Structures are given as structure tokens and as C-alpha cells.
Amino acid sequence: MKKHWRLVLFIKITLFFINALLLLIVEDDGEKQMKDKE
């Protein structure tokens, strides 16, 4: 039971990090597009 709980926690943390990285990449792309328009 404890192993299952740790696995769920690990998956949640991994998804959180992936989501944060995707947000950073999207924001970076947005800034580049804004600079290109100028």
C-alpha cells in the first residue's frame, strides 16, 4: 500500500514538472514571436 502511495506521489510530481517545463517553453516561444513581429 505504501509503495502504491509513493508511486502516485512520484507520478504527480513528474506531471507537475512536465507541465511547468511546457509552460516555460510556451512562454519562451511567445516572447520570440513578439520579437519577430517587432
C-alpha positions in Angstrom: 0.0 0.0 0.0 2.8 2.4 0.9 4.6 1.6 -2.4 1.5 2.4 -4.3 1.1 5.8 -2.5 4.8 6.6 -3.3 4.2 5.8 -6.9 1.2 8.1 -7.2 3.1 10.9 -5.5 6.0 10.4 -7.9 3.7 10.5 -10.9 2.0 13.7 -9.6 5.4 15.4 -9.1 6.6 14.3 -12.5 3.4 15.6 -14.2 3.8 18.9 -12.3 7.4 19.3 -13.6 6.5 18.4 -17.2 3.6 20.9 -17.0 5.9 23.6 -15.7 8.5 22.9 -18.4 5.8 23.1 -21.1 4.6 26.4 -19.7 8.2 27.8 -19.8 8.7 26.6 -23.4 5.3 28.1 -24.5 6.2 31.4 -22.8 9.6 31.4 -24.5 8.1 30.8 -27.9 5.6 33.6 -27.3 8.4 36.1 -26.5 10.3 35.0 -29.6 7.2 35.6 -31.8 6.6 39.0 -30.3 10.2 40.0 -31.1 9.9 38.7 -34.6 6.8 40.9 -35.1 8.7 44.0 -34.0 
